[in-house]
């Protein structure tokens, strides 16, 4: 199933037959747009901002908080925040098995094992590997940033940086933050620098996978990585 509302492009699977998620996406996007219209810096800032007042809409509060924890601008957390809120909505409706993907940022709860492809277009690994995600009773975020793929702003040279965390909103911000540090004279120095950056945020994530050129680094505890048949992200 797909839901397309403005810049939000969700692909999802759920065990619910009726959920009206699209209506919910419209509502939270409206809250976000109203906030942006009053606070220009929220849209443009690449650094955390202080929340201007209390009792803000939930999507806005989450983006302020996640950006502060990951040291990026609020909009660096928007896709993961929407994924997280969409999944929470489905869970509140009774879902035990839902996957919400929004621009490469995934929120998932699964009552059976699933595979999550790692899309990096790396010249060595290609798109033939995946995380094996065991069944779980609590949601998790799997968010990816890249300096080479997608429309998001990145200042690094990562093929991909994937962050797995309890909060997809924070995972999104951290993926951007760590990917920004994939810099150096060669791929080895780039992944080392990014891994050192990731270690500063270890309390907020379960694991980070950094792929750049000929080198790969893992930080924390990652799910099992398995080989898969080549997949096309545009056909998922």
MARDREN-440256 format. One record per residue (C-alpha): residue number from 1; residue in one letter; chain; z, x, y. Coordinates in Angstrom, 3 decimals, m for minus. Last residue first. Example, Ala and Ser with C-alpha at 12.3 -4.5 7.8 and 13.67 -1.06 7.14 Angstrom:
2
<site><marro>2</marro><voro>S</voro><mitor>A</mitor><pz>7.140</pz><px>13.670</px><py>m1.060</py></site>
<site><marro>1</marro><voro>A</voro><mitor>A</mitor><pz>7.800</pz><px>12.300</px><py>m4.500</py></site>
***
This chain:
236
<site><marro>236</marro><voro>X</voro><mitor>A</mitor><pz>m3.170</pz><px>9.263</px><py>m2.762</py></site>
<site><marro>235</marro><voro>X</voro><mitor>A</mitor><pz>m6.856</pz><px>9.738</px><py>m2.095</py></site>
<site><marro>234</marro><voro>X</voro><mitor>A</mitor><pz>m6.652</pz><px>11.672</px><py>1.169</py></site>
<site><marro>233</marro><voro>X</voro><mitor>A</mitor><pz>m4.082</pz><px>14.071</px><py>m0.289</py></site>
<site><marro>232</marro><voro>X</voro><mitor>A</mitor><pz>m6.624</pz><px>15.198</px><py>m2.865</py></site>
<site><marro>231</marro><voro>X</voro><mitor>A</mitor><pz>m4.973</pz><px>16.458</px><py>m6.024</py></site>
<site><marro>230</marro><voro>X</voro><mitor>A</mitor><pz>m5.575</pz><px>19.416</px><py>m8.299</py></site>
<site><marro>229</marro><voro>X</voro><mitor>A</mitor><pz>m4.027</pz><px>18.926</px><py>m11.728</py></site>
<site><marro>228</marro><voro>X</voro><mitor>A</mitor><pz>m0.395</pz><px>19.829</px><py>m11.792</py></site>
<site><marro>227</marro><voro>X</voro><mitor>A</mitor><pz>1.737</pz><px>22.922</px><py>m12.240</py></site>
<site><marro>226</marro><voro>X</voro><mitor>A</mitor><pz>5.464</pz><px>22.390</px><py>m11.979</py></site>
<site><marro>225</marro><voro>X</voro><mitor>A</mitor><pz>8.142</pz><px>23.294</px><py>m9.447</py></site>
<site><marro>224</marro><voro>X</voro><mitor>A</mitor><pz>11.678</pz><px>22.310</px><py>m10.485</py></site>
<site><marro>223</marro><voro>X</voro><mitor>A</mitor><pz>13.635</pz><px>20.960</px><py>m7.544</py></site>
<site><marro>222</marro><voro>X</voro><mitor>A</mitor><pz>14.788</pz><px>23.447</px><py>m4.906</py></site>
<site><marro>221</marro><voro>X</voro><mitor>A</mitor><pz>18.308</pz><px>24.748</px><py>m4.395</py></site>
<site><marro>220</marro><voro>X</voro><mitor>A</mitor><pz>18.764</pz><px>26.829</px><py>m1.256</py></site>
<site><marro>219</marro><voro>X</voro><mitor>A</mitor><pz>15.985</pz><px>28.942</px><py>0.241</py></site>
<site><marro>218</marro><voro>X</voro><mitor>A</mitor><pz>12.651</pz><px>29.583</px><py>m1.437</py></site>
<site><marro>217</marro><voro>X</voro><mitor>A</mitor><pz>10.052</pz><px>32.070</px><py>m0.281</py></site>
<site><marro>216</marro><voro>X</voro><mitor>A</mitor><pz>6.336</pz><px>32.351</px><py>m1.052</py></site>
<site><marro>215</marro><voro>X</voro><mitor>A</mitor><pz>3.935</pz><px>35.166</px><py>m0.217</py></site>
<site><marro>214</marro><voro>X</voro><mitor>A</mitor><pz>0.196</pz><px>35.782</px><py>m0.443</py></site>
<site><marro>213</marro><voro>X</voro><mitor>A</mitor><pz>m0.726</pz><px>33.704</px><py>2.590</py></site>
<site><marro>212</marro><voro>X</voro><mitor>A</mitor><pz>2.220</pz><px>31.712</px><py>3.855</py></site>
<site><marro>211</marro><voro>X</voro><mitor>A</mitor><pz>4.297</pz><px>29.300</px><py>1.762</py></site>
<site><marro>210</marro><voro>X</voro><mitor>A</mitor><pz>7.926</pz><px>28.454</px><py>2.582</py></site>
<site><marro>209</marro><voro>X</voro><mitor>A</mitor><pz>9.944</pz><px>26.154</px><py>0.301</py></site>
<site><marro>208</marro><voro>X</voro><mitor>A</mitor><pz>13.283</pz><px>24.902</px><py>1.623</py></site>
<site><marro>207</marro><voro>X</voro><mitor>A</mitor><pz>16.182</pz><px>23.432</px><py>m0.339</py></site>
<site><marro>206</marro><voro>X</voro><mitor>A</mitor><pz>19.149</pz><px>21.067</px><py>m0.200</py></site>
<site><marro>205</marro><voro>X</voro><mitor>A</mitor><pz>19.323</pz><px>20.668</px><py>3.548</py></site>
<site><marro>204</marro><voro>X</voro><mitor>A</mitor><pz>21.781</pz><px>20.199</px><py>6.432</py></site>
<site><marro>203</marro><voro>X</voro><mitor>A</mitor><pz>24.460</pz><px>22.791</px><py>5.663</py></site>
<site><marro>202</marro><voro>X</voro><mitor>A</mitor><pz>21.816</pz><px>25.473</px><py>5.212</py></site>
<site><marro>201</marro><voro>X</voro><mitor>A</mitor><pz>20.699</pz><px>25.420</px><py>8.849</py></site>
<site><marro>200</marro><voro>X</voro><mitor>A</mitor><pz>21.097</pz><px>29.113</px><py>9.688</py></site>
<site><marro>199</marro><voro>X</voro><mitor>A</mitor><pz>19.635</pz><px>30.027</px><py>6.287</py></site>
<site><marro>198</marro><voro>X</voro><mitor>A</mitor><pz>16.330</pz><px>28.481</px><py>7.356</py></site>
<site><marro>197</marro><voro>X</voro><mitor>A</mitor><pz>15.858</pz><px>31.086</px><py>10.098</py></site>
<site><marro>196</marro><voro>X</voro><mitor>A</mitor><pz>16.279</pz><px>33.913</px><py>7.603</py></site>
<site><marro>195</marro><voro>X</voro><mitor>A</mitor><pz>13.723</pz><px>32.217</px><py>5.363</py></site>
<site><marro>194</marro><voro>X</voro><mitor>A</mitor><pz>11.282</pz><px>31.989</px><py>8.296</py></site>
<site><marro>193</marro><voro>X</voro><mitor>A</mitor><pz>11.602</pz><px>35.701</px><py>9.065</py></site>
<site><marro>192</marro><voro>X</voro><mitor>A</mitor><pz>11.175</pz><px>36.600</px><py>5.401</py></site>
<site><marro>191</marro><voro>X</voro><mitor>A</mitor><pz>8.137</pz><px>34.321</px><py>5.129</py></site>
<site><marro>190</marro><voro>X</voro><mitor>A</mitor><pz>6.409</pz><px>36.008</px><py>8.070</py></site>
<site><marro>189</marro><voro>X</voro><mitor>A</mitor><pz>7.318</pz><px>39.558</px><py>7.050</py></site>
<site><marro>188</marro><voro>X</voro><mitor>A</mitor><pz>5.674</pz><px>39.013</px><py>3.676</py></site>
<site><marro>187</marro><voro>X</voro><mitor>A</mitor><pz>2.633</pz><px>37.285</px><py>5.160</py></site>
<site><marro>186</marro><voro>X</voro><mitor>A</mitor><pz>1.817</pz><px>40.193</px><py>7.457</py></site>
<site><marro>185</marro><voro>X</voro><mitor>A</mitor><pz>2.434</pz><px>41.324</px><py>11.047</py></site>
<site><marro>184</marro><voro>X</voro><mitor>A</mitor><pz>4.906</pz><px>38.551</px><py>11.744</py></site>
<site><marro>183</marro><voro>X</voro><mitor>A</mitor><pz>5.466</pz><px>34.867</px><py>12.405</py></site>
<site><marro>182</marro><voro>X</voro><mitor>A</mitor><pz>6.573</pz><px>31.936</px><py>10.270</py></site>
<site><marro>181</marro><voro>X</voro><mitor>A</mitor><pz>9.323</pz><px>31.067</px><py>12.754</py></site>
<site><marro>180</marro><voro>X</voro><mitor>A</mitor><pz>7.736</pz><px>27.833</px><py>14.016</py></site>
<site><marro>179</marro><voro>X</voro><mitor>A</mitor><pz>7.608</pz><px>26.646</px><py>10.399</py></site>
<site><marro>178</marro><voro>X</voro><mitor>A</mitor><pz>11.425</pz><px>26.794</px><py>10.320</py></site>
<site><marro>177</marro><voro>X</voro><mitor>A</mitor><pz>11.857</pz><px>24.521</px><py>13.334</py></site>
<site><marro>176</marro><voro>X</voro><mitor>A</mitor><pz>9.093</pz><px>22.118</px><py>12.310</py></site>
<site><marro>175</marro><voro>X</voro><mitor>A</mitor><pz>10.447</pz><px>21.707</px><py>8.785</py></site>
<site><marro>174</marro><voro>X</voro><mitor>A</mitor><pz>13.924</pz><px>21.418</px><py>10.276</py></site>
<site><marro>173</marro><voro>X</voro><mitor>A</mitor><pz>12.933</pz><px>18.467</px><py>12.448</py></site>
<site><marro>172</marro><voro>X</voro><mitor>A</mitor><pz>11.333</pz><px>16.618</px><py>9.543</py></site>
<site><marro>171</marro><voro>X</voro><mitor>A</mitor><pz>14.256</pz><px>17.350</px><py>7.224</py></site>
<site><marro>170</marro><voro>X</voro><mitor>A</mitor><pz>16.619</pz><px>15.965</px><py>9.866</py></site>
<site><marro>169</marro><voro>X</voro><mitor>A</mitor><pz>14.831</pz><px>12.600</px><py>9.876</py></site>
<site><marro>168</marro><voro>X</voro><mitor>A</mitor><pz>14.338</pz><px>12.698</px><py>6.099</py></site>
<site><marro>167</marro><voro>X</voro><mitor>A</mitor><pz>18.137</pz><px>12.881</px><py>5.722</py></site>
<site><marro>166</marro><voro>X</voro><mitor>A</mitor><pz>19.479</pz><px>13.977</px><py>2.312</py></site>
<site><marro>165</marro><voro>X</voro><mitor>A</mitor><pz>17.335</pz><px>17.112</px><py>2.604</py></site>
<site><marro>164</marro><voro>X</voro><mitor>A</mitor><pz>14.253</pz><px>18.740</px><py>1.097</py></site>
<site><marro>163</marro><voro>X</voro><mitor>A</mitor><pz>12.342</pz><px>20.899</px><py>3.549</py></site>
<site><marro>162</marro><voro>X</voro><mitor>A</mitor><pz>8.735</pz><px>21.937</px><py>3.004</py></site>
<site><marro>161</marro><voro>X</voro><mitor>A</mitor><pz>7.115</pz><px>24.701</px><py>5.023</py></site>
<site><marro>160</marro><voro>X</voro><mitor>A</mitor><pz>3.355</pz><px>24.916</px><py>4.574</py></site>
<site><marro>159</marro><voro>X</voro><mitor>A</mitor><pz>0.417</pz><px>27.246</px><py>5.101</py></site>
<site><marro>158</marro><voro>X</voro><mitor>A</mitor><pz>2.689</pz><px>28.724</px><py>7.706</py></site>
<site><marro>157</marro><voro>X</voro><mitor>A</mitor><pz>1.402</pz><px>30.640</px><py>10.719</py></site>
<site><marro>156</marro><voro>X</voro><mitor>A</mitor><pz>3.952</pz><px>29.626</px><py>13.322</py></site>
<site><marro>155</marro><voro>X</voro><mitor>A</mitor><pz>3.931</pz><px>27.860</px><py>16.680</py></site>
<site><marro>154</marro><voro>X</voro><mitor>A</mitor><pz>3.503</pz><px>24.374</px><py>15.237</py></site>
<site><marro>153</marro><voro>X</voro><mitor>A</mitor><pz>2.366</pz><px>21.221</px><py>17.048</py></site>
<site><marro>152</marro><voro>X</voro><mitor>A</mitor><pz>1.646</pz><px>18.290</px><py>14.741</py></site>
<site><marro>151</marro><voro>X</voro><mitor>A</mitor><pz>m1.951</pz><px>17.269</px><py>14.087</py></site>
<site><marro>150</marro><voro>X</voro><mitor>A</mitor><pz>m2.336</pz><px>18.285</px><py>10.451</py></site>
<site><marro>149</marro><voro>X</voro><mitor>A</mitor><pz>m2.925</pz><px>21.506</px><py>8.562</py></site>
<site><marro>148</marro><voro>X</voro><mitor>A</mitor><pz>m2.830</pz><px>25.138</px><py>9.716</py></site>
<site><marro>147</marro><voro>X</voro><mitor>A</mitor><pz>0.581</pz><px>25.803</px><py>11.261</py></site>
<site><marro>146</marro><voro>X</voro><mitor>A</mitor><pz>2.185</pz><px>23.523</px><py>8.727</py></site>
<site><marro>145</marro><voro>X</voro><mitor>A</mitor><pz>5.174</pz><px>21.216</px><py>8.510</py></site>
<site><marro>144</marro><voro>X</voro><mitor>A</mitor><pz>6.453</pz><px>19.363</px><py>5.463</py></site>
<site><marro>143</marro><voro>X</voro><mitor>A</mitor><pz>9.176</pz><px>16.787</px><py>4.812</py></site>
<site><marro>142</marro><voro>X</voro><mitor>A</mitor><pz>10.800</pz><px>15.714</px><py>1.551</py></site>
<site><marro>141</marro><voro>X</voro><mitor>A</mitor><pz>13.675</pz><px>13.351</px><py>2.349</py></site>
<site><marro>140</marro><voro>X</voro><mitor>A</mitor><pz>16.176</pz><px>11.979</px><py>m0.153</py></site>
<site><marro>139</marro><voro>X</voro><mitor>A</mitor><pz>17.646</pz><px>8.609</px><py>m1.012</py></site>
<site><marro>138</marro><voro>X</voro><mitor>A</mitor><pz>20.628</pz><px>8.093</px><py>m3.341</py></site>
<site><marro>137</marro><voro>X</voro><mitor>A</mitor><pz>20.597</pz><px>6.756</px><py>m6.898</py></site>
<site><marro>136</marro><voro>X</voro><mitor>A</mitor><pz>18.391</pz><px>9.477</px><py>m8.345</py></site>
<site><marro>135</marro><voro>X</voro><mitor>A</mitor><pz>15.744</pz><px>10.024</px><py>m10.970</py></site>
<site><marro>134</marro><voro>X</voro><mitor>A</mitor><pz>14.609</pz><px>13.633</px><py>m11.144</py></site>
<site><marro>133</marro><voro>X</voro><mitor>A</mitor><pz>12.040</pz><px>14.936</px><py>m8.663</py></site>
<site><marro>132</marro><voro>X</voro><mitor>A</mitor><pz>9.565</pz><px>17.381</px><py>m10.164</py></site>
<site><marro>131</marro><voro>X</voro><mitor>A</mitor><pz>8.134</pz><px>19.205</px><py>m7.177</py></site>
<site><marro>130</marro><voro>X</voro><mitor>A</mitor><pz>4.400</pz><px>19.798</px><py>m7.351</py></site>
<site><marro>129</marro><voro>X</voro><mitor>A</mitor><pz>1.782</pz><px>22.479</px><py>m7.783</py></site>
<site><marro>128</marro><voro>X</voro><mitor>A</mitor><pz>m2.022</pz><px>22.450</px><py>m7.932</py></site>
<site><marro>127</marro><voro>X</voro><mitor>A</mitor><pz>m2.964</pz><px>22.140</px><py>m4.288</py></site>
<site><marro>126</marro><voro>X</voro><mitor>A</mitor><pz>m4.219</pz><px>25.688</px><py>m3.904</py></site>
<site><marro>125</marro><voro>X</voro><mitor>A</mitor><pz>m1.720</pz><px>28.274</px><py>m5.096</py></site>
<site><marro>124</marro><voro>X</voro><mitor>A</mitor><pz>m3.806</pz><px>31.329</px><py>m4.191</py></site>
<site><marro>123</marro><voro>X</voro><mitor>A</mitor><pz>m5.819</pz><px>30.208</px><py>m1.148</py></site>
<site><marro>122</marro><voro>X</voro><mitor>A</mitor><pz>m2.968</pz><px>28.015</px><py>0.079</py></site>
<site><marro>121</marro><voro>X</voro><mitor>A</mitor><pz>m4.224</pz><px>24.530</px><py>0.886</py></site>
<site><marro>120</marro><voro>X</voro><mitor>A</mitor><pz>m0.540</pz><px>23.682</px><py>1.445</py></site>
<site><marro>119</marro><voro>X</voro><mitor>A</mitor><pz>m0.023</pz><px>20.246</px><py>m0.131</py></site>
<site><marro>118</marro><voro>X</voro><mitor>A</mitor><pz>2.968</pz><px>20.336</px><py>m2.461</py></site>
<site><marro>117</marro><voro>X</voro><mitor>A</mitor><pz>2.619</pz><px>17.303</px><py>m4.720</py></site>
<site><marro>116</marro><voro>X</voro><mitor>A</mitor><pz>5.682</pz><px>15.164</px><py>m5.397</py></site>
<site><marro>115</marro><voro>X</voro><mitor>A</mitor><pz>6.108</pz><px>14.335</px><py>m9.064</py></site>
<site><marro>114</marro><voro>X</voro><mitor>A</mitor><pz>8.338</pz><px>11.473</px><py>m10.176</py></site>
<site><marro>113</marro><voro>X</voro><mitor>A</mitor><pz>11.180</pz><px>10.983</px><py>m12.658</py></site>
<site><marro>112</marro><voro>X</voro><mitor>A</mitor><pz>12.615</pz><px>7.470</px><py>m12.873</py></site>
<site><marro>111</marro><voro>X</voro><mitor>A</mitor><pz>14.989</pz><px>5.376</px><py>m10.750</py></site>
<site><marro>110</marro><voro>X</voro><mitor>A</mitor><pz>13.521</pz><px>6.759</px><py>m7.534</py></site>
<site><marro>109</marro><voro>X</voro><mitor>A</mitor><pz>14.593</pz><px>6.751</px><py>m3.897</py></site>
<site><marro>108</marro><voro>X</voro><mitor>A</mitor><pz>12.171</pz><px>8.416</px><py>m1.547</py></site>
<site><marro>107</marro><voro>X</voro><mitor>A</mitor><pz>11.518</pz><px>9.329</px><py>2.061</py></site>
<site><marro>106</marro><voro>X</voro><mitor>A</mitor><pz>8.432</pz><px>11.433</px><py>2.679</py></site>
<site><marro>105</marro><voro>X</voro><mitor>A</mitor><pz>7.030</pz><px>13.231</px><py>5.693</py></site>
<site><marro>104</marro><voro>X</voro><mitor>A</mitor><pz>3.365</pz><px>14.128</px><py>5.256</py></site>
<site><marro>103</marro><voro>X</voro><mitor>A</mitor><pz>2.198</pz><px>11.835</px><py>8.042</py></site>
<site><marro>102</marro><voro>X</voro><mitor>A</mitor><pz>4.378</pz><px>8.952</px><py>6.884</py></site>
<site><marro>101</marro><voro>X</voro><mitor>A</mitor><pz>5.093</pz><px>8.717</px><py>3.172</py></site>
<site><marro>100</marro><voro>X</voro><mitor>A</mitor><pz>7.463</pz><px>6.027</px><py>1.860</py></site>
<site><marro>99</marro><voro>X</voro><mitor>A</mitor><pz>8.358</pz><px>6.074</px><py>m1.839</py></site>
<site><marro>98</marro><voro>X</voro><mitor>A</mitor><pz>10.403</pz><px>3.236</px><py>m3.305</py></site>
<site><marro>97</marro><voro>X</voro><mitor>A</mitor><pz>12.343</pz><px>2.720</px><py>m6.540</py></site>
<site><marro>96</marro><voro>X</voro><mitor>A</mitor><pz>15.729</pz><px>1.008</px><py>m6.491</py></site>
<site><marro>95</marro><voro>X</voro><mitor>A</mitor><pz>14.827</pz><px>m1.568</px><py>m3.831</py></site>
<site><marro>94</marro><voro>X</voro><mitor>A</mitor><pz>17.369</pz><px>m4.275</px><py>m3.016</py></site>
<site><marro>93</marro><voro>X</voro><mitor>A</mitor><pz>16.373</pz><px>m5.430</px><py>0.460</py></site>
<site><marro>92</marro><voro>X</voro><mitor>A</mitor><pz>18.833</pz><px>m2.929</px><py>1.930</py></site>
<site><marro>91</marro><voro>X</voro><mitor>A</mitor><pz>16.959</pz><px>m0.258</px><py>m0.024</py></site>
<site><marro>90</marro><voro>X</voro><mitor>A</mitor><pz>13.696</pz><px>m1.380</px><py>1.571</py></site>
<site><marro>89</marro><voro>X</voro><mitor>A</mitor><pz>15.145</pz><px>m1.126</px><py>5.088</py></site>
<site><marro>88</marro><voro>X</voro><mitor>A</mitor><pz>16.661</pz><px>2.262</px><py>4.288</py></site>
<site><marro>87</marro><voro>X</voro><mitor>A</mitor><pz>13.204</pz><px>3.391</px><py>3.157</py></site>
<site><marro>86</marro><voro>X</voro><mitor>A</mitor><pz>11.599</pz><px>2.251</px><py>6.406</py></site>
<site><marro>85</marro><voro>X</voro><mitor>A</mitor><pz>14.365</pz><px>3.877</px><py>8.451</py></site>
<site><marro>84</marro><voro>X</voro><mitor>A</mitor><pz>13.897</pz><px>7.167</px><py>6.636</py></site>
<site><marro>83</marro><voro>X</voro><mitor>A</mitor><pz>10.111</pz><px>7.140</px><py>6.952</py></site>
<site><marro>82</marro><voro>X</voro><mitor>A</mitor><pz>10.406</pz><px>6.279</px><py>10.650</py></site>
<site><marro>81</marro><voro>X</voro><mitor>A</mitor><pz>12.826</pz><px>9.153</px><py>11.155</py></site>
<site><marro>80</marro><voro>X</voro><mitor>A</mitor><pz>10.616</pz><px>11.544</px><py>9.225</py></site>
<site><marro>79</marro><voro>X</voro><mitor>A</mitor><pz>7.644</pz><px>10.717</px><py>11.414</py></site>
<site><marro>78</marro><voro>X</voro><mitor>A</mitor><pz>9.598</pz><px>10.945</px><py>14.684</py></site>
<site><marro>77</marro><voro>X</voro><mitor>A</mitor><pz>11.523</pz><px>14.176</px><py>14.144</py></site>
<site><marro>76</marro><voro>X</voro><mitor>A</mitor><pz>9.337</pz><px>16.560</px><py>16.150</py></site>
<site><marro>75</marro><voro>X</voro><mitor>A</mitor><pz>9.343</pz><px>13.834</px><py>18.814</py></site>
<site><marro>74</marro><voro>X</voro><mitor>A</mitor><pz>12.966</pz><px>14.667</px><py>19.638</py></site>
<site><marro>73</marro><voro>X</voro><mitor>A</mitor><pz>12.262</pz><px>18.291</px><py>20.612</py></site>
<site><marro>72</marro><voro>X</voro><mitor>A</mitor><pz>13.481</pz><px>21.024</px><py>18.290</py></site>
<site><marro>71</marro><voro>X</voro><mitor>A</mitor><pz>16.825</pz><px>22.713</px><py>17.626</py></site>
<site><marro>70</marro><voro>X</voro><mitor>A</mitor><pz>17.405</pz><px>21.257</px><py>14.125</py></site>
<site><marro>69</marro><voro>X</voro><mitor>A</mitor><pz>20.768</pz><px>19.595</px><py>14.747</py></site>
<site><marro>68</marro><voro>X</voro><mitor>A</mitor><pz>19.859</pz><px>18.488</px><py>18.272</py></site>
<site><marro>67</marro><voro>X</voro><mitor>A</mitor><pz>16.488</pz><px>17.134</px><py>17.115</py></site>
<site><marro>66</marro><voro>X</voro><mitor>A</mitor><pz>18.209</pz><px>15.128</px><py>14.399</py></site>
<site><marro>65</marro><voro>X</voro><mitor>A</mitor><pz>20.695</pz><px>13.582</px><py>16.823</py></site>
<site><marro>64</marro><voro>X</voro><mitor>A</mitor><pz>18.163</pz><px>12.623</px><py>19.484</py></site>
<site><marro>63</marro><voro>X</voro><mitor>A</mitor><pz>15.766</pz><px>11.255</px><py>16.860</py></site>
<site><marro>62</marro><voro>X</voro><mitor>A</mitor><pz>18.490</pz><px>9.254</px><py>15.138</py></site>
<site><marro>61</marro><voro>X</voro><mitor>A</mitor><pz>19.669</pz><px>7.735</px><py>18.409</py></site>
<site><marro>60</marro><voro>X</voro><mitor>A</mitor><pz>16.113</pz><px>6.702</px><py>19.339</py></site>
<site><marro>59</marro><voro>X</voro><mitor>A</mitor><pz>15.443</pz><px>5.043</px><py>15.984</py></site>
<site><marro>58</marro><voro>X</voro><mitor>A</mitor><pz>18.810</pz><px>3.259</px><py>16.170</py></site>
<site><marro>57</marro><voro>X</voro><mitor>A</mitor><pz>18.189</pz><px>1.711</px><py>19.576</py></site>
<site><marro>56</marro><voro>X</voro><mitor>A</mitor><pz>20.539</pz><px>3.211</px><py>22.209</py></site>
<site><marro>55</marro><voro>X</voro><mitor>A</mitor><pz>24.166</pz><px>2.117</px><py>22.388</py></site>
<site><marro>54</marro><voro>X</voro><mitor>A</mitor><pz>25.324</pz><px>5.045</px><py>24.506</py></site>
<site><marro>53</marro><voro>X</voro><mitor>A</mitor><pz>23.460</pz><px>6.666</px><py>27.362</py></site>
<site><marro>52</marro><voro>X</voro><mitor>A</mitor><pz>21.189</pz><px>9.569</px><py>28.272</py></site>
<site><marro>51</marro><voro>X</voro><mitor>A</mitor><pz>21.204</pz><px>11.311</px><py>24.866</py></site>
<site><marro>50</marro><voro>X</voro><mitor>A</mitor><pz>21.141</pz><px>15.000</px><py>25.713</py></site>
<site><marro>49</marro><voro>X</voro><mitor>A</mitor><pz>17.814</pz><px>16.603</px><py>24.961</py></site>
<site><marro>48</marro><voro>X</voro><mitor>A</mitor><pz>16.784</pz><px>18.999</px><py>22.220</py></site>
<site><marro>47</marro><voro>X</voro><mitor>A</mitor><pz>13.856</pz><px>21.333</px><py>22.945</py></site>
<site><marro>46</marro><voro>X</voro><mitor>A</mitor><pz>10.107</pz><px>20.811</px><py>22.735</py></site>
<site><marro>45</marro><voro>X</voro><mitor>A</mitor><pz>10.269</pz><px>18.116</px><py>25.430</py></site>
<site><marro>44</marro><voro>X</voro><mitor>A</mitor><pz>7.218</pz><px>15.952</px><py>25.981</py></site>
<site><marro>43</marro><voro>X</voro><mitor>A</mitor><pz>8.007</pz><px>12.492</px><py>24.649</py></site>
<site><marro>42</marro><voro>X</voro><mitor>A</mitor><pz>11.721</pz><px>12.425</px><py>25.413</py></site>
<site><marro>41</marro><voro>X</voro><mitor>A</mitor><pz>11.076</pz><px>14.051</px><py>28.779</py></site>
<site><marro>40</marro><voro>X</voro><mitor>A</mitor><pz>9.255</pz><px>10.931</px><py>29.970</py></site>
<site><marro>39</marro><voro>X</voro><mitor>A</mitor><pz>12.370</pz><px>8.767</px><py>29.707</py></site>
<site><marro>38</marro><voro>X</voro><mitor>A</mitor><pz>11.820</pz><px>5.114</px><py>30.679</py></site>
<site><marro>37</marro><voro>X</voro><mitor>A</mitor><pz>8.430</pz><px>4.583</px><py>29.001</py></site>
<site><marro>36</marro><voro>X</voro><mitor>A</mitor><pz>9.606</pz><px>6.709</px><py>26.071</py></site>
<site><marro>35</marro><voro>X</voro><mitor>A</mitor><pz>12.515</pz><px>4.336</px><py>25.480</py></site>
<site><marro>34</marro><voro>X</voro><mitor>A</mitor><pz>10.270</pz><px>1.278</px><py>25.446</py></site>
<site><marro>33</marro><voro>X</voro><mitor>A</mitor><pz>7.894</pz><px>3.025</px><py>23.055</py></site>
<site><marro>32</marro><voro>X</voro><mitor>A</mitor><pz>10.728</pz><px>3.807</px><py>20.644</py></site>
<site><marro>31</marro><voro>X</voro><mitor>A</mitor><pz>12.112</pz><px>0.271</px><py>20.602</py></site>
<site><marro>30</marro><voro>X</voro><mitor>A</mitor><pz>8.579</pz><px>m1.070</px><py>20.085</py></site>
<site><marro>29</marro><voro>X</voro><mitor>A</mitor><pz>8.121</pz><px>1.360</px><py>17.214</py></site>
<site><marro>28</marro><voro>X</voro><mitor>A</mitor><pz>11.313</pz><px>m0.015</px><py>15.666</py></site>
<site><marro>27</marro><voro>X</voro><mitor>A</mitor><pz>10.041</pz><px>m3.578</px><py>15.900</py></site>
<site><marro>26</marro><voro>X</voro><mitor>A</mitor><pz>6.482</pz><px>m2.924</px><py>14.678</py></site>
<site><marro>25</marro><voro>X</voro><mitor>A</mitor><pz>7.836</pz><px>m1.000</px><py>11.686</py></site>
<site><marro>24</marro><voro>X</voro><mitor>A</mitor><pz>10.080</pz><px>m3.959</px><py>10.837</py></site>
<site><marro>23</marro><voro>X</voro><mitor>A</mitor><pz>7.111</pz><px>m6.335</px><py>10.865</py></site>
<site><marro>22</marro><voro>X</voro><mitor>A</mitor><pz>5.227</pz><px>m3.980</px><py>8.564</py></site>
<site><marro>21</marro><voro>X</voro><mitor>A</mitor><pz>8.169</pz><px>m3.890</px><py>6.157</py></site>
<site><marro>20</marro><voro>X</voro><mitor>A</mitor><pz>7.855</pz><px>m7.607</px><py>5.413</py></site>
<site><marro>19</marro><voro>X</voro><mitor>A</mitor><pz>9.577</pz><px>m7.050</px><py>2.011</py></site>
<site><marro>18</marro><voro>X</voro><mitor>A</mitor><pz>8.031</pz><px>m9.148</px><py>m0.739</py></site>
<site><marro>17</marro><voro>X</voro><mitor>A</mitor><pz>7.033</pz><px>m7.687</px><py>m4.093</py></site>
<site><marro>16</marro><voro>X</voro><mitor>A</mitor><pz>9.701</pz><px>m4.997</px><py>m4.114</py></site>
<site><marro>15</marro><voro>X</voro><mitor>A</mitor><pz>9.352</pz><px>m2.120</px><py>m6.583</py></site>
<site><marro>14</marro><voro>X</voro><mitor>A</mitor><pz>7.851</pz><px>0.033</px><py>m3.869</py></site>
<site><marro>13</marro><voro>X</voro><mitor>A</mitor><pz>4.960</pz><px>2.381</px><py>m3.288</py></site>
<site><marro>12</marro><voro>X</voro><mitor>A</mitor><pz>4.017</pz><px>3.631</px><py>0.131</py></site>
<site><marro>11</marro><voro>X</voro><mitor>A</mitor><pz>1.446</pz><px>5.021</px><py>2.490</py></site>
<site><marro>10</marro><voro>X</voro><mitor>A</mitor><pz>2.425</pz><px>4.849</px><py>6.130</py></site>
<site><marro>9</marro><voro>X</voro><mitor>A</mitor><pz>0.267</pz><px>5.688</px><py>9.111</py></site>
<site><marro>8</marro><voro>X</voro><mitor>A</mitor><pz>2.214</pz><px>5.494</px><py>12.365</py></site>
<site><marro>7</marro><voro>X</voro><mitor>A</mitor><pz>0.142</pz><px>6.416</px><py>15.438</py></site>
<site><marro>6</marro><voro>X</voro><mitor>A</mitor><pz>m0.454</pz><px>2.745</px><py>16.275</py></site>
<site><marro>5</marro><voro>X</voro><mitor>A</mitor><pz>0.702</pz><px>0.644</px><py>13.339</py></site>
<site><marro>4</marro><voro>X</voro><mitor>A</mitor><pz>m0.968</pz><px>1.364</px><py>10.009</py></site>
<site><marro>3</marro><voro>X</voro><mitor>A</mitor><pz>0.780</pz><px>0.209</px><py>6.852</py></site>
<site><marro>2</marro><voro>X</voro><mitor>A</mitor><pz>m0.749</pz><px>1.189</px><py>3.522</py></site>
<site><marro>1</marro><voro>X</voro><mitor>A</mitor><pz>0.000</pz><px>0.000</px><py>0.000</py></site>
***
